[in-house]
Every structure is written in C-alpha cells, then in structure tokens.
Amino acid sequence: MVKTIYSIAISILILVLAGICEQVYLKKSFDCLHEDFTVAYNKINDGSATADDANAIRERWLAQKKKLHFFISHNDIKEMDLWLSEAVAYLRLGNVEEAVSKLEVAINLTEQIPKNYLIRFENIL
C-alpha cells in the first residue's frame, strides 16, 4: 500500500513538473517569436527591410514550428504559417502596406496562441 501511495505521488509530481516545463517553454518560444516579428515590423516601417529579413523571419518560425507541433494544435500552426507566409511574400514583392498588415496579425498571434494553452482560469472552464 505504501509503495502504491509513493508511486501515485511521484507520478503526480512528474506530471506537474512536465506541465510547468511545458508552460515555460511555450511562453519563452512565443516571446522570442514576438520579439523577432516586432523587430521585422519596425524595419519594414522604417523602410530598411530586405529580402534577407524576410528569409530570417521565415527561418526563425520554421525552426520553432518543428518543436511547437508537440505542444500546440496543427490549426494554430497552420494559421501562423499562412499569415507569416503572406507577410514574407508581400515584403518580397515590395508591397509594404500589405506586409505590415499581415505581420501585425502574426505579432498578435504570438500573443494570442499561448493564451489558449497556458494554465489559466478561462481555459479550465
């Protein structure tokens, strides 16, 4: 009986620690993406953005996306992919206004997507 109680306690501890690590990882990942997208947004508004900046944004997202598939749904990743791809395409074509608007949505998604997965009272109900 004592071994069963210890096993249950250790299992609960492992689950809690895994949940905390997941929360920290998601927050950190999306904070980094938010910062990168904001830097790109400011460069586009300044007129100093280049195709290399667009490629850098895309590469950062692709690197993070591979790891985020484990934690968040495919639909959220797909949505971010679409908005970011449009922003990069418009930037390459020189359509700054459209690129800015698409990147604004991507920046907003870096704030909203983690809220759906973090431990919050709204998500528990």
Contacts in CASP RR format, 6 or more apart in sequence:
PFRMAT RR
TARGET T0000
AUTHOR 0000-0000-0000
METHOD contacts of the structure
MODEL  1
MVKTIYSIAISILILVLAGICEQVYLKKSFDCLHEDFTVAYNKINDGSAT
ADDANAIRERWLAQKKKLHFFISHNDIKEMDLWLSEAVAYLRLGNVEEAV
SKLEVAINLTEQIPKNYLIRFENIL
19 119 0 8 1.000
22 71 0 8 1.000
23 118 0 8 1.000
23 119 0 8 1.000
25 71 0 8 1.000
26 68 0 8 1.000
26 71 0 8 1.000
26 72 0 8 1.000
26 114 0 8 1.000
26 117 0 8 1.000
26 118 0 8 1.000
27 114 0 8 1.000
27 118 0 8 1.000
29 64 0 8 1.000
29 67 0 8 1.000
29 68 0 8 1.000
30 110 0 8 1.000
30 111 0 8 1.000
30 113 0 8 1.000
30 114 0 8 1.000
31 110 0 8 1.000
32 60 0 8 1.000
32 64 0 8 1.000
33 60 0 8 1.000
33 61 0 8 1.000
33 64 0 8 1.000
33 110 0 8 1.000
34 107 0 8 1.000
34 110 0 8 1.000
34 111 0 8 1.000
36 56 0 8 1.000
36 57 0 8 1.000
36 60 0 8 1.000
37 57 0 8 1.000
37 103 0 8 1.000
37 106 0 8 1.000
37 107 0 8 1.000
37 110 0 8 1.000
38 107 0 8 1.000
40 49 0 8 1.000
40 53 0 8 1.000
40 54 0 8 1.000
40 56 0 8 1.000
40 57 0 8 1.000
40 103 0 8 1.000
41 100 0 8 1.000
41 103 0 8 1.000
41 104 0 8 1.000
41 107 0 8 1.000
43 49 0 8 1.000
43 53 0 8 1.000
44 53 0 8 1.000
44 91 0 8 1.000
44 96 0 8 1.000
44 99 0 8 1.000
44 100 0 8 1.000
44 103 0 8 1.000
45 100 0 8 1.000
47 96 0 8 1.000
49 91 0 8 1.000
49 96 0 8 1.000
49 99 0 8 1.000
51 91 0 8 1.000
51 92 0 8 1.000
53 91 0 8 1.000
54 87 0 8 1.000
54 88 0 8 1.000
54 91 0 8 1.000
54 92 0 8 1.000
55 88 0 8 1.000
57 84 0 8 1.000
57 87 0 8 1.000
57 88 0 8 1.000
58 84 0 8 1.000
58 85 0 8 1.000
58 88 0 8 1.000
61 80 0 8 1.000
61 81 0 8 1.000
61 84 0 8 1.000
65 77 0 8 1.000
65 80 0 8 1.000
65 81 0 8 1.000
68 77 0 8 1.000
69 77 0 8 1.000
71 117 0 8 1.000
72 113 0 8 1.000
72 116 0 8 1.000
72 117 0 8 1.000
76 109 0 8 1.000
76 113 0 8 1.000
76 116 0 8 1.000
79 109 0 8 1.000
80 106 0 8 1.000
80 109 0 8 1.000
80 110 0 8 1.000
80 113 0 8 1.000
83 102 0 8 1.000
83 103 0 8 1.000
83 105 0 8 1.000
83 106 0 8 1.000
83 109 0 8 1.000
84 102 0 8 1.000
84 103 0 8 1.000
84 106 0 8 1.000
86 98 0 8 1.000
86 102 0 8 1.000
87 99 0 8 1.000
87 102 0 8 1.000
87 103 0 8 1.000
87 106 0 8 1.000
88 99 0 8 1.000
90 96 0 8 1.000
90 98 0 8 1.000
90 99 0 8 1.000
90 102 0 8 1.000
91 99 0 8 1.000
115 123 0 8 1.000
116 123 0 8 1.000
117 123 0 8 1.000
END
